[in-house]
Amino acid sequence: MRALPIGMLALALCGNAGAAGNAANGKAISEKVCAACHGVDGAKPIAPENPILAGQYRDYLVKALSDYKSGKRANPIMKAFADP
């Protein structure tokens, strides 16, 4: 099973960090941004309506973030993170 670590999700959210390939920066961003709602490792969301990110496939997360950015998936909080 190829799962996307939470740090890689942060890299996907932050285009410049992903382009530079800075995993440490991605991890730092995920610990501040993603962890606020999805838990430190993406495994324990703070509320039941927040999905578990840990164990999700990379392709699924990239598609979800793309859909938030385009407006195909409606969530104003995630759209704000996906837009940049």
N, CA, C and O atoms as a GROMACS GRO file, in nm:
protein
  336
    1MET      N    1   0.085  -0.118   0.000
    1MET     CA    2   0.000   0.000   0.000
    1MET      C    3   0.090   0.125   0.000
    1MET      O    4   0.174   0.142   0.088
    2ARG      N    5   0.070   0.208  -0.099
    2ARG     CA    6   0.148   0.332  -0.106
    2ARG      C    7   0.065   0.444  -0.048
    2ARG      O    8  -0.030   0.493  -0.110
    3ALA      N    9   0.100   0.484   0.070
    3ALA     CA   10   0.028   0.593   0.138
    3ALA      C   11   0.112   0.720   0.132
    3ALA      O   12   0.235   0.715   0.126
    4LEU      N   13   0.044   0.832   0.134
    4LEU     CA   14   0.111   0.961   0.130
    4LEU      C   15   0.131   1.012   0.272
    4LEU      O   16   0.033   1.036   0.343
    5PRO      N   17   0.255   1.028   0.315
    5PRO     CA   18   0.277   1.084   0.448
    5PRO      C   19   0.224   1.227   0.455
    5PRO      O   20   0.215   1.296   0.353
    6ILE      N   21   0.190   1.270   0.572
    6ILE     CA   22   0.131   1.403   0.592
    6ILE      C   23   0.225   1.513   0.542
    6ILE      O   24   0.178   1.615   0.493
    7GLY      N   25   0.355   1.494   0.555
    7GLY     CA   26   0.450   1.594   0.504
    7GLY      C   27   0.441   1.610   0.354
    7GLY      O   28   0.457   1.720   0.302
    8MET      N   29   0.417   1.500   0.283
    8MET     CA   30   0.403   1.508   0.138
    8MET      C   31   0.275   1.582   0.101
    8MET      O   32   0.271   1.654   0.001
    9LEU      N   33   0.172   1.566   0.180
    9LEU     CA   34   0.049   1.640   0.156
    9LEU      C   35   0.076   1.789   0.168
    9LEU      O   36   0.026   1.869   0.088
   10ALA      N   37   0.153   1.827   0.266
   10ALA     CA   38   0.186   1.969   0.283
   10ALA      C   39   0.264   2.020   0.162
   10ALA      O   40   0.245   2.133   0.119
   11LEU      N   41   0.352   1.937   0.109
   11LEU     CA   42   0.425   1.977  -0.011
   11LEU      C   43   0.330   1.998  -0.128
   11LEU      O   44   0.348   2.090  -0.207
   12ALA      N   45   0.230   1.912  -0.139
   12ALA     CA   46   0.132   1.928  -0.246
   12ALA      C   47   0.052   2.057  -0.228
   12ALA      O   48   0.015   2.122  -0.326
   13LEU      N   49   0.025   2.093  -0.103
   13LEU     CA   50  -0.051   2.215  -0.076
   13LEU      C   51   0.030   2.341  -0.104
   13LEU      O   52  -0.027   2.444  -0.139
   14CYS      N   53   0.158   2.333  -0.089
   14CYS     CA   54   0.245   2.450  -0.102
   14CYS      C   55   0.336   2.432  -0.221
   14CYS      O   56   0.444   2.375  -0.209
   15GLY      N   57   0.292   2.479  -0.335
   15GLY     CA   58   0.361   2.457  -0.460
   15GLY      C   59   0.510   2.485  -0.457
   15GLY      O   60   0.587   2.404  -0.508
   16ASN      N   61   0.554   2.596  -0.400
   16ASN     CA   62   0.695   2.629  -0.400
   16ASN      C   63   0.776   2.530  -0.318
   16ASN      O   64   0.887   2.493  -0.358
   17ALA      N   65   0.724   2.488  -0.205
   17ALA     CA   66   0.796   2.391  -0.124
   17ALA      C   67   0.809   2.259  -0.197
   17ALA      O   68   0.914   2.195  -0.190
   18GLY      N   69   0.704   2.218  -0.268
   18GLY     CA   70   0.707   2.094  -0.344
   18GLY      C   71   0.804   2.103  -0.459
   18GLY      O   72   0.874   2.006  -0.488
   19ALA      N   73   0.809   2.217  -0.527
   19ALA     CA   74   0.899   2.234  -0.640
   19ALA      C   75   1.044   2.226  -0.594
   19ALA      O   76   1.130   2.174  -0.666
   20ALA      N   77   1.071   2.276  -0.476
   20ALA     CA   78   1.207   2.274  -0.424
   20ALA      C   79   1.241   2.137  -0.366
   20ALA      O   80   1.358   2.107  -0.345
   21GLY      N   81   1.139   2.053  -0.341
   21GLY     CA   82   1.163   1.921  -0.285
   21GLY      C   83   1.210   1.926  -0.142
   21GLY      O   84   1.289   1.841  -0.100
   22ASN      N   85   1.164   2.021  -0.066
   22ASN     CA   86   1.208   2.040   0.071
   22ASN      C   87   1.114   1.968   0.166
   22ASN      O   88   1.015   2.025   0.212
   23ALA      N   89   1.145   1.842   0.196
   23ALA     CA   90   1.059   1.760   0.281
   23ALA      C   91   1.051   1.816   0.423
   23ALA      O   92   0.945   1.811   0.486
   24ALA      N   93   1.161   1.869   0.473
   24ALA     CA   94   1.160   1.926   0.608
   24ALA      C   95   1.064   2.044   0.616
   24ALA      O   96   0.991   2.058   0.713
   25ASN      N   97   1.065   2.128   0.513
   25ASN     CA   98   0.973   2.242   0.509
   25ASN      C   99   0.829   2.192   0.500
   25ASN      O  100   0.741   2.246   0.567
   26GLY      N  101   0.805   2.092   0.419
   26GLY     CA  102   0.670   2.035   0.408
   26GLY      C  103   0.620   1.979   0.540
   26GLY      O  104   0.504   1.996   0.576
   27LYS      N  105   0.709   1.911   0.611
   27LYS     CA  106   0.671   1.856   0.742
   27LYS      C  107   0.639   1.968   0.840
   27LYS      O  108   0.542   1.958   0.916
   28ALA      N  109   0.719   2.074   0.838
   28ALA     CA  110   0.694   2.187   0.928
   28ALA      C  111   0.560   2.252   0.898
   28ALA      O  112   0.486   2.289   0.989
   29ILE      N  113   0.529   2.266   0.770
   29ILE     CA  114   0.400   2.325   0.730
   29ILE      C  115   0.285   2.236   0.774
   29ILE      O  116   0.185   2.284   0.827
   30SER      N  117   0.300   2.105   0.752
   30SER     CA  118   0.191   2.014   0.789
   30SER      C  119   0.166   2.014   0.939
   30SER      O  120   0.053   2.002   0.984
   31GLU      N  121   0.274   2.027   1.017
   31GLU     CA  122   0.260   2.029   1.162
   31GLU      C  123   0.186   2.153   1.211
   31GLU      O  124   0.123   2.150   1.316
   32LYS      N  125   0.194   2.261   1.136
   32LYS     CA  126   0.126   2.385   1.172
   32LYS      C  127  -0.013   2.394   1.109
   32LYS      O  128  -0.108   2.434   1.175
   33VAL      N  129  -0.024   2.357   0.983
   33VAL     CA  130  -0.147   2.379   0.908
   33VAL      C  131  -0.240   2.258   0.911
   33VAL      O  132  -0.351   2.266   0.962
   34CYS      N  133  -0.195   2.147   0.857
   34CYS     CA  134  -0.280   2.028   0.845
   34CYS      C  135  -0.317   1.969   0.981
   34CYS      O  136  -0.431   1.927   1.004
   35ALA      N  137  -0.219   1.967   1.071
   35ALA     CA  138  -0.240   1.907   1.203
   35ALA      C  139  -0.349   1.976   1.283
   35ALA      O  140  -0.411   1.915   1.370
   36ALA      N  141  -0.374   2.102   1.254
   36ALA     CA  142  -0.475   2.176   1.329
   36ALA      C  143  -0.612   2.111   1.319
   36ALA      O  144  -0.690   2.115   1.414
   37CYS      N  145  -0.641   2.050   1.205
   37CYS     CA  146  -0.772   1.986   1.186
   37CYS      C  147  -0.765   1.834   1.174
   37CYS      O  148  -0.857   1.763   1.215
   38HIS      N  149  -0.654   1.784   1.118
   38HIS     CA  150  -0.644   1.641   1.086
   38HIS      C  151  -0.558   1.562   1.183
   38HIS      O  152  -0.542   1.441   1.168
   39GLY      N  153  -0.500   1.629   1.283
   39GLY     CA  154  -0.414   1.561   1.379
   39GLY      C  155  -0.269   1.563   1.335
   39GLY      O  156  -0.240   1.582   1.217
   40VAL      N  157  -0.180   1.543   1.428
   40VAL     CA  158  -0.036   1.556   1.403
   40VAL      C  159   0.010   1.467   1.288
   40VAL      O  160   0.085   1.514   1.202
   41ASP      N  161  -0.031   1.343   1.284
   41ASP     CA  162   0.009   1.252   1.177
   41ASP      C  163  -0.103   1.228   1.077
   41ASP      O  164  -0.096   1.134   0.997
   42GLY      N  165  -0.205   1.310   1.082
   42GLY     CA  166  -0.318   1.294   0.990
   42GLY      C  167  -0.408   1.177   1.027
   42GLY      O  168  -0.496   1.139   0.949
   43ALA      N  169  -0.387   1.120   1.144
   43ALA     CA  170  -0.460   1.000   1.183
   43ALA      C  171  -0.569   1.024   1.288
   43ALA      O  172  -0.654   0.938   1.309
   44LYS      N  173  -0.566   1.140   1.353
   44LYS     CA  174  -0.662   1.167   1.460
   44LYS      C  175  -0.719   1.307   1.444
   44LYS      O  176  -0.674   1.401   1.510
   45PRO      N  177  -0.819   1.322   1.356
   45PRO     CA  178  -0.881   1.454   1.338
   45PRO      C  179  -0.941   1.506   1.468
   45PRO      O  180  -0.981   1.428   1.555
   46ILE      N  181  -0.946   1.638   1.480
   46ILE     CA  182  -0.999   1.699   1.602
   46ILE      C  183  -1.150   1.696   1.607
   46ILE      O  184  -1.209   1.714   1.714
   47ALA      N  185  -1.215   1.674   1.493
   47ALA     CA  186  -1.362   1.667   1.488
   47ALA      C  187  -1.402   1.554   1.393
   47ALA      O  188  -1.330   1.526   1.297
   48PRO      N  189  -1.516   1.491   1.417
   48PRO     CA  190  -1.556   1.378   1.334
   48PRO      C  191  -1.578   1.412   1.187
   48PRO      O  192  -1.569   1.324   1.101
   49GLU      N  193  -1.607   1.538   1.156
   49GLU     CA  194  -1.629   1.574   1.016
   49GLU      C  195  -1.499   1.593   0.938
   49GLU      O  196  -1.501   1.604   0.815
   50ASN      N  197  -1.386   1.597   1.007
   50ASN     CA  198  -1.256   1.608   0.940
   50ASN      C  199  -1.206   1.469   0.906
   50ASN      O  200  -1.200   1.382   0.993
   51PRO      N  201  -1.169   1.445   0.780
   51PRO     CA  202  -1.128   1.310   0.742
   51PRO      C  203  -0.989   1.273   0.793
   51PRO      O  204  -0.906   1.360   0.822
   52ILE      N  205  -0.965   1.145   0.802
   52ILE     CA  206  -0.833   1.091   0.834
   52ILE      C  207  -0.752   1.096   0.704
   52ILE      O  208  -0.796   1.044   0.602
   53LEU      N  209  -0.634   1.156   0.710
   53LEU     CA  210  -0.548   1.165   0.592
   53LEU      C  211  -0.446   1.052   0.588
   53LEU      O  212  -0.404   1.009   0.480
   54ALA      N  213  -0.405   1.004   0.704
   54ALA     CA  214  -0.305   0.898   0.710
   54ALA      C  215  -0.356   0.774   0.639
   54ALA      O  216  -0.470   0.730   0.660
   55GLY      N  217  -0.271   0.719   0.554
   55GLY     CA  218  -0.307   0.597   0.483
   55GLY      C  219  -0.377   0.620   0.350
   55GLY      O  220  -0.398   0.525   0.275
   56GLN      N  221  -0.413   0.743   0.320
   56GLN     CA  222  -0.477   0.772   0.192
   56GLN      C  223  -0.373   0.761   0.080
   56GLN      O  224  -0.255   0.789   0.100
   57TYR      N  225  -0.419   0.721  -0.037
   57TYR     CA  226  -0.331   0.715  -0.152
   57TYR      C  227  -0.297   0.855  -0.202
   57TYR      O  228  -0.380   0.946  -0.195
   58ARG      N  229  -0.175   0.871  -0.250
   58ARG     CA  230  -0.128   0.999  -0.303
   58ARG      C  231  -0.222   1.051  -0.410
   58ARG      O  232  -0.261   1.168  -0.407
   59ASP      N  233  -0.260   0.966  -0.505
   59ASP     CA  234  -0.346   1.009  -0.616
   59ASP      C  235  -0.480   1.064  -0.565
   59ASP      O  236  -0.530   1.163  -0.618
   60TYR      N  237  -0.535   1.001  -0.463
   60TYR     CA  238  -0.662   1.047  -0.407
   60TYR      C  239  -0.646   1.186  -0.346
   60TYR      O  240  -0.730   1.274  -0.368
   61LEU      N  241  -0.538   1.207  -0.270
   61LEU     CA  242  -0.517   1.336  -0.204
   61LEU      C  243  -0.490   1.447  -0.306
   61LEU      O  244  -0.539   1.558  -0.291
   62VAL      N  245  -0.412   1.416  -0.408
   62VAL     CA  246  -0.384   1.515  -0.512
   62VAL      C  247  -0.514   1.552  -0.583
   62VAL      O  248  -0.539   1.670  -0.609
   63LYS      N  249  -0.597   1.453  -0.615
   63LYS     CA  250  -0.726   1.478  -0.681
   63LYS      C  251  -0.817   1.561  -0.592
   63LYS      O  252  -0.880   1.656  -0.638
   64ALA      N  253  -0.823   1.526  -0.464
   64ALA     CA  254  -0.909   1.601  -0.371
   64ALA      C  255  -0.865   1.747  -0.362
   64ALA      O  256  -0.948   1.837  -0.368
   65LEU      N  257  -0.733   1.769  -0.349
   65LEU     CA  258  -0.683   1.906  -0.340
   65LEU      C  259  -0.709   1.983  -0.470
   65LEU      O  260  -0.742   2.102  -0.466
   66SER      N  261  -0.693   1.916  -0.583
   66SER     CA  262  -0.721   1.980  -0.713
   66SER      C  263  -0.868   2.018  -0.722
   66SER      O  264  -0.903   2.125  -0.771
   67ASP      N  265  -0.954   1.929  -0.674
   67ASP     CA  266  -1.098   1.956  -0.677
   67ASP      C  267  -1.136   2.071  -0.584
   67ASP      O  268  -1.225   2.149  -0.616
   68TYR      N  269  -1.070   2.082  -0.468
   68TYR     CA  270  -1.095   2.196  -0.380
   68TYR      C  271  -1.052   2.325  -0.449
   68TYR      O  272  -1.121   2.426  -0.442
   69LYS      N  273  -0.937   2.320  -0.514
   69LYS     CA  274  -0.885   2.439  -0.581
   69LYS      C  275  -0.976   2.485  -0.694
   69LYS      O  276  -1.000   2.604  -0.710
   70SER      N  277  -1.026   2.390  -0.773
   70SER     CA  278  -1.111   2.424  -0.888
   70SER      C  279  -1.254   2.459  -0.848
   70SER      O  280  -1.328   2.519  -0.926
   71GLY      N  281  -1.293   2.422  -0.726
   71GLY     CA  282  -1.430   2.444  -0.682
   71GLY      C  283  -1.520   2.325  -0.705
   71GLY      O  284  -1.638   2.328  -0.670
   72LYS      N  285  -1.467   2.218  -0.765
   72LYS     CA  286  -1.546   2.097  -0.788
   72LYS      C  287  -1.591   2.035  -0.654
   72LYS      O  288  -1.701   1.981  -0.644
   73ARG      N  289  -1.504   2.044  -0.553
   73ARG     CA  290  -1.540   2.005  -0.417
   73ARG      C  291  -1.555   2.135  -0.339
   73ARG      O  292  -1.467   2.221  -0.343
   74ALA      N  293  -1.666   2.149  -0.270
   74ALA     CA  294  -1.696   2.275  -0.200
   74ALA      C  295  -1.663   2.264  -0.051
   74ALA      O  296  -1.728   2.192   0.024
   75ASN      N  297  -1.560   2.336  -0.012
   75ASN     CA  298  -1.525   2.352   0.129
   75ASN      C  299  -1.438   2.476   0.137
   75ASN      O  300  -1.323   2.473   0.095
   76PRO      N  301  -1.492   2.585   0.191
   76PRO     CA  302  -1.417   2.710   0.190
   76PRO      C  303  -1.284   2.705   0.265
   76PRO      O  304  -1.189   2.773   0.227
   77ILE      N  305  -1.276   2.625   0.369
   77ILE     CA  306  -1.150   2.614   0.444
   77ILE      C  307  -1.044   2.544   0.359
   77ILE      O  308  -0.932   2.593   0.347
   78MET      N  309  -1.080   2.430   0.300
   78MET     CA  310  -0.983   2.357   0.217
   78MET      C  311  -0.950   2.433   0.089
   78MET      O  312  -0.838   2.426   0.040
   79LYS      N  313  -1.046   2.505   0.036
   79LYS     CA  314  -1.019   2.585  -0.085
   79LYS      C  315  -0.911   2.689  -0.055
   79LYS      O  316  -0.823   2.713  -0.137
   80ALA      N  317  -0.919   2.750   0.061
   80ALA     CA  318  -0.818   2.849   0.098
   80ALA      C  319  -0.678   2.789   0.106
   80ALA      O  320  -0.580   2.855   0.072
   81PHE      N  321  -0.668   2.665   0.151
   81PHE     CA  322  -0.538   2.598   0.157
   81PHE      C  323  -0.492   2.552   0.020
   81PHE      O  324  -0.372   2.554  -0.010
   82ALA      N  325  -0.585   2.509  -0.063
   82ALA     CA  326  -0.549   2.454  -0.195
   82ALA      C  327  -0.522   2.561  -0.299
   82ALA      O  328  -0.447   2.536  -0.393
   83ASP      N  329  -0.581   2.680  -0.286
   83ASP     CA  330  -0.565   2.785  -0.386
   83ASP      C  331  -0.420   2.824  -0.416
   83ASP      O  332  -0.384   2.836  -0.533
   84PRO      N  333  -0.337   2.846  -0.314
   84PRO     CA  334  -0.200   2.889  -0.347
   84PRO      C  335  -0.126   2.784  -0.427
   84PRO      O  336  -0.010   2.804  -0.462
   0.00000   0.00000   0.00000
